[in-house]
Amino acid sequence: MEALQLYLLVLLSAGVGGQLQVSFFQIDYGVTESERERSVTILKEDVNVGSLTLRVVPLTFDQFFNGGNVLPDELMDRGLPDPAEFDAERRDFSNVIQMVTFPPSSTEELRNLNITVFDDLINEATEGYLLMLEVVEAMSDPQDIENLQFVNGGTSLIVILDNDDISLGFEQTQFTVREDSGPLSGVSVIKENAAITEQNLTFLLRSVDGTAMEGPDYQGTAGESFSFTLLPAEQSIPIPGISVVNDDIPEGEEQFLLQLSRPTGAPFDLGDSVAFINIVDDDIVVVGFERALYSVGEGDGVVEVCVVLDDAGEFSPGSIILNVVAVAGSAEATTDFIPPPFAVVAFPSPIEPFLRVCVNIQIQDDAQIEPTEEFELQLLPFPGVMLPPNVIRRPNTTTVRIIDNDVPPQPGNTTSCSVFDSLMVSPFQTSNSYSFSDTCEHFLVSSCSGLVEFAVTVDFLSANISNGRIGVRYGERRFVYQEDGTIDTRGEVPINIDGNTAEYEGQIFITEDANGIVLEFQSVGVEIFITGTAFEVNVNLFSPLGTTCGLCGTQEGVLLYSDQQTTADITDEAQVRGFVASHLVPARDHFLRGVRRECAVLTNDTLVGDPLYAVPFAEDGTSLCFEVHGAALQYFNLISDTCTNVNAFYAPVLLPNDGRNFVEQIGVRAVGSSGSCYNIRVYESVAEGFQCVATVDNATVGPGGVEVDGIRVRRIMDRVRISVPNCENVNLVMWVTCELRNGLRMLRFDVSRGLNLRPTAHGLIGQFWNIPIAYDPNSFNGTLSNGYDAARDVRIVTVSPVDGSPSRQFLAERRPRTWTKSPRTCLYAGNGQGGRSGAGQPDDSVIQGRYSDYAVSGLFQHEFRFAQFENDRCLQ
């Protein structure tokens, strides 16, 4: 501080002729990208008469010289670094013009201000830009303007020091190549933080034997040094000098690894330094049963079993001959099926890829009522015929399941389960009912034992029968009763149609009359009667289903969880809720609806402004795409569900705010399986190189992730995966990605699973889950206004909330891609987008209410106008 005071005294004593000298305290300032901000000082010598106001203008070198300005001699002699940039593609510094004012007769000689640089992930040379002082004449005294002299032209150089290292690593940690592929192709080293200038780099590569050995299986390297010139446009460097040896020996899959290392002092860091190379032997031929399980009705007569050969090769004629041998199980030979003496499977030569040969096994039809039975088939070499050594039998066994057809309808020997409007379920053998309020696909009736492939499932979007679907899964057959009252047989063709009855292979009958539709499955003794407002499932007491599971309970009237051990009291709402959740159909087995609205995406597009949202809502793949408006430095709710609340913190692109915002933080408040609540925060950490950082109740999530009380949070590179129970049997899975977009660091939010559970969810994006959304398939023919282009394909979109709120309509433009460039039809709607349903204000009929209705007071706060999160579920 004393040195600064002395310097000021010297300058003040040097004033000549009343000249008012102003300059930067230093002719240059250095700042690293990671610092982001640096304070610079403006020095005024002598006393100004009136008020003196100056602009501090950031300029690129081109802007400075194109304006006719001249560099000070000291900077000219020293030379300039590479030019920093500020344009639509790259921004290295903030170009915000700042003001400094010296009041009249001021004795204050210094003014400090902060300049801002942006930290990117690009390895680049030292760069610079210039600050230039200009007088604001309208805000300064004329006498001071006349006496003003800018020392060094009122110019200072800002030098930006880069903090990014190049990172080299394998593009993948696992590569698979064929034995006959020769030199490795597609195996490469990828660079991150790409350099913007050419650089000569050297890395070391070493191969290490695994089950594959150097020499007989591959040609490797024992630690050779590879030098190359890294060009700015390059994304990856092919691995040189490695090739696979092609032999004629059947060996199966083998593996070796490549190891990447960095010479001492090399100017780059290592990413994934080990890659496993899997060699697939091209000399192996795989032959096996086409399926692991075949189901056949007892009355079908025969079952066709097929063997497939899954490769190509050259063999002598007749060299691949196999025998299919039957082994009795619960199904007995001669009584239930006829074992063939020789079921020969022979493949010709030369062999074409993917050949298929089938044999028929005879099934015996008797009049005995019996459970589902099974026997096994084995694929064995034909006696006396040697298989070539490179032929592998896989799988070499399969199971045949015989479903009995001897259960005729017996009035008085059935038990019934009914479902009524408002989704009231009356289980088997009980006089009480319970409310089934959950959406998504659930088992209504199925066999607990799993021996019979039969299940009745239901799926509703709201609490009425007419807005739902009922399905039957019977072996490989699927029958779906749809909202329009028709039956989708999924390609099944009846063998006989008699009046109003369609017959399928003598076992399944569908009858339609004025009272409704009846589906009868004789082999399992199940009859389903469907009317407009209710349906009934009747199960014969002699049914081979055995003990039944599902929402209808057992045939004895017990509400049995899917674990087949826990029971629920029908009068206890909490127990019933758990019972219902246990019978949720796994997502992989869904078949009632072609599309369940998954994969909702909230992405940032700062060229437009606020984040953008896209969610599939129709079975044809159509998505609704609109802008999720917000306000800078405020919190807004994205999802408010019974047990999950998600908020976003909006940050401005520039200060002062120009109205463009992006998501800077995501906050999730979730109810765990035990009832405890957890706060999950995701943000981008400057200290960790702008990687995504997650915390659970303020504790940072480490490399191994956090798993507690049904909540799982994992950090994977620049993404964080969040899975929360949401009080359901299917978790709500969300992803947060930290990414660079349009030169800015920001967050992207995706929902990949579990958003199809409740139509009551709300929030800026949650309100579109599981509610009817429809659009007019024909183009809009009315008068367009508010900036629409009449040549575009405009549609009318209708959103119908299930909570009794009025439906709302808006216009949208139909285009072939979503925000994420996915090739899916997208209906663009809302302010500032292709369709403008409300001009001038960020409130339109796309969402319910106004955008301001979704503001919350903090990252984990849940209260707003349409809140659905039940905070009282949290244990105190």
N, C-alpha and C positions, 0 to 999 in steps of 0.2 A: 504493500500500500504506500510506503514511503517513497519507493521508486516512482510510482505513478504520480504522486504529488509533486515531486521534483520535476518530472517531465512537463507537467502542466505549467509550473512556474517559468520554466525556460521558454515554453511556447508563448505564454502571455507577455513575457518581456520582449518577445521578438516581433510583436505586432507593429506594422509600419503604416503611417498615414491613415489610421482609422479603418484600415481594411478589416473586414469580418471574414476570417478564414474558418472553413468547415471541412472536415475530412473524417474518414474512418480512422479509428485509433490504430488499426493495423492495416497494412496494405494487402495482407492475405490472412485467411483463417482456415484451419483444418478441422474437418469433422468426419468421423467414421459413420458408415451407414447404420451401424447398430446404435449409435448415440441418438440418431434421428433429429435432435435439436442442438443448436449451438448459439450462444449469446454473442452478438457483435456490438461494438460500441462506436457511437458517433461523437466526435470531439468538436466543440465550438471554441474558437479563440477570439477574444475580445467580447465586449458587451454589445448586444444588439439593442437598437433604439426601441423598436416595436416588436410585435409578435412575429416569429419566424417559423414557418412550417415547411417541412421537407418531405418529399416522397422517397422511399427506399424501394427501388425497382429491380427485381431479379431478371437477368437477361442471359440467354444462351450466347455463346460466342458469335454465332451468325447474326442474332438480333442486335448485338452490340455493334459489330462492324458494319452491318447493313444500315445502321442509323447514322453512319458518318463519324462515329466516335473513334478516339485514338487512345491506345493503351499508355499508361505511364511508362517512362523509360525503364524503371526498375523491373516491372513485369515483362516488358519487351525483351530486356537483356536476359532475364531468367528463363523465359519460355513458358508456354502454357501447357497444362496437361491435356489429356483427351477431352473433347467437349461433352459435358453432361447434356441430356436431352429432355425436352418437354414437348410431347406431341401426343397424338391419339394412340400411338402404339406403346410408347414408353414415357415414363415420368420419373426423373431422378431427383427432382427437388420441387418444392412448393413455389408457385409463381405468384403467390398472393402479394400485392403491393401494400406496404405498411407506411404509416405516417408517424413522424416525430415532430414535436413542437417545442420551441424555446420561447417562454413568455417574455414580455417586454422587460428591459433592464435586468435580464436574468443573470444571476451570478453562477447558475448551474451550468457547468461546462460539458457535461456528459449525458448522453442518452443511450440506454441499452434496449435492444430488441432481440427476439429469438428468430432465427431462420430455421427452416425445416427441410430435411432431405428424406428420401424414401428408401427403405431397406428392401432390396429384392433378393432373389436367390440365384443371380447371374454372376458368374466369375468374370470380372472385367478389370481393366486397367484403372489407375487413378484418374478421376474426372474432375471437371471444374466448371463453374459458371461465375458470372460477375454480378456484383451489386453496384448500382449507380444511383447517386443522389440527384434529385431534381427539386427545384424550389416551387412551392405552390404559391403562385403570385397572388391569387385571390385571398389567401389567408396570411400574407406576409406584408410587412411595412415597406413602402417603396424605397425609403432611404437605406434600409438594410439590403434590399435587393440590389441597389446600385453599388453598395460597398462589398457585396458578397463575393468571395473568391473560394472555389473548390480546390483544395490541395489534392494533387495527383488526379485531377479531373473528377474528384468525388467518386472514385472507383476503388473497389476492393474485390479481390479474388477469393472465391469460396472453393476450397479443394476438398473433394469427396474421396475418402479412402475406403476401398472395397473390403468387405469382411467375409466374402464367400469363397470357399474352397471348392474346387472341382471334386466330385465323387465318382469313382469308377467301381463298378460291380457287375456281376452277372445279371443279365436281364431276367432270368428265372433261376431257381435253385434246382429244378428238375427238367431234364430234356430227354425225350425219347426218340431214338433213331432206329431205322431198320439196319440189319446186318449188311445188306447190299447197298447201303447209301453212299459208301466211299468216304471222301472227305466230309468232315462235319459241316453241315449248312444249317443255318437257323440258330446256331449256338453263338452268342455274341456277348460282348461287354457293353453295358449301357452307361452313358455319362449323365450326371445330374448337375445342376447349376452350370449350364452350358456356357463356355467361354464365348466372348464376342470377338475375339481376335484369335489368329492361329497360334497354337502352342505345340511345342515338341515334347511329348511325354514318353516315358518308358515304364513298362510293367513286366513282372516276372510271372511265368505260367509254368505249372508243374502238374503232371498227371500222376494219379495214385491208383494202384491196382485194387480192385474189389473182387467180385466173382469173375469179372473180365480181367484177363492178364495182358500186359503189354507184350506185343510180339504176335502171339497166336490170335488174339481177339481185336487188338487195336494198335495203331502206331501212335505213340505219345511223345512226351517231352519230359526231360528230367530237370526242369528249372531254367529253360532258356529265357533270354531277355528279348522283349519285342519293343521296338521303337516305332513311333508313328507320329504324324502331324495331325493334331486335333483341329479340325475345321469347324467354324461356327455353326454350319448347317448340319453337321453330322449328329445323329442321334445314337448310333451304336457302332462298335468296331467288331467285325467278324473275327472269330478265333482262328488263328492260322496254325498250320502244321499238324493237325490231328485228323486221323482218318480211321474208319472201321474196316477190319479185315473180314472179307466174305469167304466163308468156307462151306463145305458140304456136310458138316457134322451137326446133327440135331442136339442142341444144347439148352434150349429154353431161354428165358430172359436172363441177361447178365448185366453187370453194372461196374463202372469205374467212376472216379471223380476227378475233376479239375480244380486246382487250387490257384488262386490269384494272390499275388503279394506285391508289396510296394517297396521299391528300392529306397534305401536311406536318403532322406532329404527330398524325395520326389514331391512335386507341388500338387498333390491331390490326396484325398482321403479314400478309404476303401468302404464300399457298400457290402453287398453279399459276395463274399470272397470264395465260396465253395459251390460248385454245381455238380450234381449227380447226373451221369450220362447212362441211360438205360438202353441196352441194345436188345431189340426184338429179333429173335432168330427167324430168318425167312425160310428156314428149312423145316419148320414145324407145321404139321397139318392137324387141326383140331376137328374131331367128329364127336357129336353127342346128341342127346335128346333135345328137341326144340324147346320143350317146356319142362319145368320141374314138377308140375301138377296138371293132371287132366281130370275134369269133372264130367260125369256122364249120368244121364237118367237111366234108371233100370229098364225103362221101356224103349230106350233108344236102339237097342239091338247090338250095336257095335260102337267101339271107340277107336278113332283114328289116331295113331301115335306116329310122330314123325321124327326122323333123325336127319340132322343137317351137317354138312361138311363146310367148314368156314375158312377155306383157303384154296389156293390153286397149286398144282404140281404135276409132275410127270411120273406115271407109274406103269408097270406092265399090266396088261388087261387082267382084270379080276383079282388084283392084289389087295383091294380093300373090301373084304367081305365080313360082315358082322352078323351076330345072331341076337334077337330080342327074346329074353327068357323071362317068364312070369313067375313071381314068388308070392305065394298066398300070404295074406295078413288077416285082418278081420273079415275080409271077403274070401270065401273058400273056393278052391279050384273045383270045376265041374258044377258046383252048386250055384255059384254067383257069376263065374266067368269060365270060359273054355281056354285053357293054356295051349297055345299053338306048339306043335312038336318042333317046328322050325319056322321062325319068322325071320326070313333072310333079308338083310340089307346089303346090297352090292352097289358099288360106285364104279362107273366106267372109267376108261382112260383114253386120251388125256382128260384130266379133270378140270371142269370149269369151276370158277368160284361160287360158293354159296349154293351147292347142290342140296336137294331135299328129297328124301325117299321116305314113304309112309307105309305102315302096315296096319291092318285091322285086327282088333281083338274082340271076340264075341262076348257079349254080356247076356246073362240069363235073366229072364223076366219071370218071377214067380208071384204067387198071390199072398205071400207072407208079409205082414207088417214088421219091419225091422229098421234099425237105425242105419245111418250112413255107414258104409263099409269101404275098406280100402285094400288094394294089393299093390305090389311093387313090380316094376319092370327093370331088368338089368340089360345093359349093352355089353355083350361079350364077344371075343373073337370066335369066328366060326370054327368048329372042330376040324383040325387038320390043316388050317390055313394060317400061316404066319403073317402078322401085320408088319408093314415096314417100320423100322425103329423110330422114325420121326412122326408117327401117327399117335396122337394123344386122344383118349376117349374122355371127354369132359363136356357136360356131366354124363356119367355113365349109369345113373339110376333116375327113375321118375316114378311118381305115385299116381295111381288111378283111383279116383274117388267115385263110388257108385251111390247115387241118391235114390232112395226107395220111392216107388210111385204107388204104393198100396195103402193110401190114406183117403178113402172116399169121404165126402162130407157126411157127417152124422149129426143131424139136428139134436140138440140137447146135450151133446158131448163137446161143446165148444165153450171157451171163455172169451169175453169181449173187453176191448179197451177202446175208449172213445176220446176224440178231440173236438172241442167246440170252438165257435168264435170267441174272441178274447183269449184264445189259446188256453182254455181250461182243459186239463187232462184228467180223465177218469180212468185210473189204472185197472188192470185185471182184478177181479174178485173183490173190489172195494166199493163202498158207497160214497167215500169222500173223493174230492177232486183237489187239484192244486193248479196254480197259474204258472204256465210255461212262458215266460216273458223274454227268453233269450232268442237272439237271431242266430244265423249261420246254421250249418247242417248238423243235425243231431240224430242219433239212433233212436227210433221209436220202439222197434221190436227186432231183436237179433238173438242168435243162439250164443249163450255164454260159453259153451264148450268149443265153438269154432269148427265143429266137425261138419256142419252143414253150411254151405256158402249161401246164406240167405239173410237179408236184412231189409227192414223197412226204415227209411230215413225221411226226415222232414226238414224244411228250410223256409223261414218266413222273414219278410222284410218289415212287417208291421203286425200288430196284434189282430189279424183277421185271416181266415182261411183263404179268402179269394186273392190275397197278395202273397201266397206261398206256393211251395211245390212239395209233392209227395213222391218218393221214389222207392223202387224195389230193386235190390241187387240180388240176382239169383244166378249163382255160378258166374259165367261171363256175360250174362244177359243184363240189360238195364231197361227199366220201364219208368217213365217219368210223367206224372200227372202235372200239367202246367197251369199257369194262372188263367189261361183262356179256356180251361175246361177240356183240353184235348190231351191225348196220351202220345208221348214221344216214345216209340219202341226202339230207338237207336239202331235202326237198320234191320230189325227183326221182321221177317215177312211171314204172315200167317199161312199155314198149309190148308186151312179150310175156313171159309166165312159163311155163316148160316144166319141170315137175317141180321139182327143187331149184335151177334156174337162173333168174335174173331178167335180162332183156335190156333195155338202154337204148339206143334209137335205132340198133340194129345195130352199135354200136361197143364198148359196155361190157357185160361179163357178170360176174355175181356168182353163184358156185356154192357151195353148202353141203352137206357130206356128213359122214360119221363121222370123217374125217381132219382136217377143218378147213374153212376158208373160202378160196376162190380169187377174187381180183379181177383181171379181165383187161381191159386197155385196148388194143384192137387197133390203133388209129390211131397209137400211139406205141410199140407193141411191148413193153409192160411187163406182167408178171404178178406178182402178190403172193400168196404162199401163207402163211396164218396158222394156227398151231396154238395150243394153250394156253400153251406155254412158249417159243415161238420163232416167227420168221417169216422168209421168204425173198423177196427181190426179184430177179426175172429180167428182164434187159433184152436185147432182140434186138440183134444186132450191126448190123442195118440200121435201127435206130431213128432217127427224125429228131431225137431229143434231141441228137445230136452228142456232144461231150465232156460228161461228167456231173460235177457237183459234189455236195457233201454228205458225210455221214459215211461213205458207201460208197466214196468216192473216184471216180477215173475208171474207165472200162471197161478200161483197161490196168493197173489196180492201183496207181495213183499217188494218194497222199493230197494233194489239191490244196486250198489255202486258197481262200476265196471271192474273193480278189483275182485268181485264175486265174494267179498267177505263183509264189507261194511254195509249196514242197512240204515235207511233214513226214516224218520217219523214224518208222515205226510202232513201232520199238523204243525210241524216246526219249520218255519220259513227258511231259516238259515241252513238246516239240514237238507231241505229240498233243493236249495240253490246249489249246494255242493254236489248233490246227487245228479242234478241236471248237467252241471259242468263236466262231470266225469263221463258223460255219454256224448260229448262233442266228437264228431267224426274228424279224424286226422285230416289235415289239409291235402295230403297226397291221395286220399281216398274220396275226395269230393267229386261228385258227378252231377248234382242236380242243376247247377248253374255253370255256364261256360266261363263267366267272369265274376269273381268276387273282387271288389274294388281294392286291389293291392297296389303297392309301388307308387304311392303318392309322393310327389317331389316338390320341395320348396327350394328354388334356386335363385341366385342373385344375378341381376342384369343391370349393372349400374349405368349402362348407356340409356336405359329407359327410366330407371329410378328405383322404386321399391322392389323387393323380391317378387318372384313370379311363382305361381303354383299350377301344377297339373295333376289331375287325378282321373284314372279311367272310370267310366260310369256305365258303359253300355257293353253288351255282349259282342258288338261288332268292333270293339277296341277303341271307340271314340272317347276322347278325353275332354274335360272342361279345363281351359287355361285362362287364368286371369292374374292381375297384379294385386298383391297383398299390400295395401297401403299402410303406412305408419307415419310416425313423426320422429325426428332426430332426438336422440338421448332419452327415449321413452321405451317402456315395456308394453308389449302387446301379446295377447293370448292366441296361440295357434291351435291348441287342442285342449278341450275340457271334457273329460270323460269321468265316469263314476269314480275310478281309482287312479287316474293319471291326469296330470295337468302339465302342459308344455307352454312355456313363454319364450319370447325372443326379445333381445335388446337391440334396438335400431340405432345405428351410428351414422353420422353424415359422411358423405364422400369428401366434402371439402368444408373447411371453416374459413370465412363465414359460410353458413349452410346455403347451398344452392338448390335444396329441395330433393336431392338424390340421396337415398339411404341404402344401407345394406345391413345384414344381420351380423352382429359382432359377438353375441353370446347366446347360448341356448340353456334354459333352465328347466329341469324336469322334477316335479314333485310326484312321488309314486307311493302307493300303498303296497307294502310287502305282504308275503303270504301269511305272516303272523298278525298283521294289523298295524305294525310299526310303519311310520312314514320316513322316507329318505329324500334328500335334496341332492340332485345330480346337476353339476354345472359343467359346461364345455365351453372353452375359449381357446384363443390362439396365444401361445406364449412367445414373447420376443426373446426371452432368455434361452429358450430351447429351440431356437432357429425357426420360429413360426410354425412349430408343430402343434397339433391339437393336444390340449391338456384337459383331463377330466378329473373332477373331484366328486366324492360321495361323502356328504356331510362334512365338507371342508377337508377331508383327507384325500391326498393326491392318489390317483389310480396308477399303480406301477406296471411293469412289464407283464406280470402274471395276471393282471386284471383283478376285479373285485366280484365276488359272488356271495351274496348275503340275502337270506330271507326271500328267495325267489327272484331277486334282482341281480342281473349280470351286466357288468360294464367292462369293456375291453378296449384298449387302445391299440390300433393296428396302423403303424406308420402315420399317415396324415389323416386317419379316420378314427372315429370312436363309435363302437357298437353298443347300444343300450337296449336291454331286454327287461321288460317289467311285466308282472303278472296281470295287472289291470283287472284283478278280481275275476279271472277267467281261467279256463283250462288251456287256452291258447295265448301265449304271451304276445304283447305288443312290442315289436322290434323296430328300432329307429337307428339311423346312422347320421352322424354329423361329420362333415368333411371340411378340413381347412384347406382352402385353395386360393390360387392367384388368378384373379379374373380382371381383365381390363386394367392391369397394373396395380390392383389393390388386393390386399389380403382380406378374405371374408369367409363366412361359413355357409355351407350348403346343408340342408336338412332333408332327409329321406325317411319315409315310412315304408318298410318292405313287407311287413306281415302283421296281421292281427287287427287291422283297422275296420274289419267287417263284422264286429261283434254287436254293436248297439246303434240303433238309429237315433238315439237321444243325445249322442255326443255333439259337442258344439265347439266354438272357437272359429277363427278365421278360416281354417282348413278342415277342422273336425266336423263342421256342420254339414259337410257333403258326404259323410260316411253313411252308407246303408239307407239312404232315403231316395225315393223315386225322382230321377232326373230324366227328362225326355226332351227330344228335339224334333221339330217338324222335318221329316225327311225331304220335303220339297223346299225349294228356294223361296225366300220371302218375296212376295209380289207387291207389298205396300209401298208407300212413299217413304224414301229414306231421308234422314236428316242428320244433324249433328256430325257432319263430316264423313258419312259413309260414302264409299265408292259403289255406285249402283252396279258396276260390272262384277263386283265380287260376289262370292257365294254366301249369302246371308241367310241364317236360320233363326227360328224362334225357339228359345230354350225355356222349358218350364221346370221349376223346382218345387216339389210338393213336400214340405216338412210333415213328419208323422206326429208332431206334438199338437196338432190342431191349428198351428199358425197358417195364415193365408198363403196360398201358392203365389209365387212371383215369376214374372216372365221378363226376359231381356233378349236383345238381339246379339248374335255372335257370328263371326266369320269362320267359315269352314275351310281349313287348310290341311295339307297332308302331313305336317310334322308338328311335334310339340316343342316346348321351350328347350328340351334337352336334345333336340334334333332326332328324336325317335321317330321312325316311320309309322306313325299312328295318327289317325284323323284327330284334329284338335279344333275345338270350337273356341276361338279367341273372343273374349268378352271383357267388358269393364272399361274404366277410364284409361286413356292413354294407350290402349291396345288397338288391334285391328277393328274391333267392334266397340263403339262408344255408346253405352247405354245411359250414361248420365254426363252431360257436358259441363266441364268447368270445375266440378267439385269432386273430391275423392270419396264420394258416397254414392252408391248406385244400387240397383236392384239385384246385382249378382249375389251379394251377401244379405243376410237378415239384419235390418237396422243400419246404423252408421258405423264407420270404421272407429270412431271415437268410443263407441260402445264396448270395444274390445281392449281398451287400455287398462292395464293393471299397475299397481303401485310398486312392484318389485319383481325380481327374477323368479321368486318362488311363491308369489302371491296368487291367489286363485279366485278372488272375488271380482266379478264384473257382471254386466247386465245379463248375460246368457250362461252364467256359470253352471256347470253340472258336477264339478268335482266335490265329493262328499268328504270334507275335511274331518268331520266327526268320526269317520272310520279309524282315524289315526289314534293309536293308543297313547294316552297321556302319561 
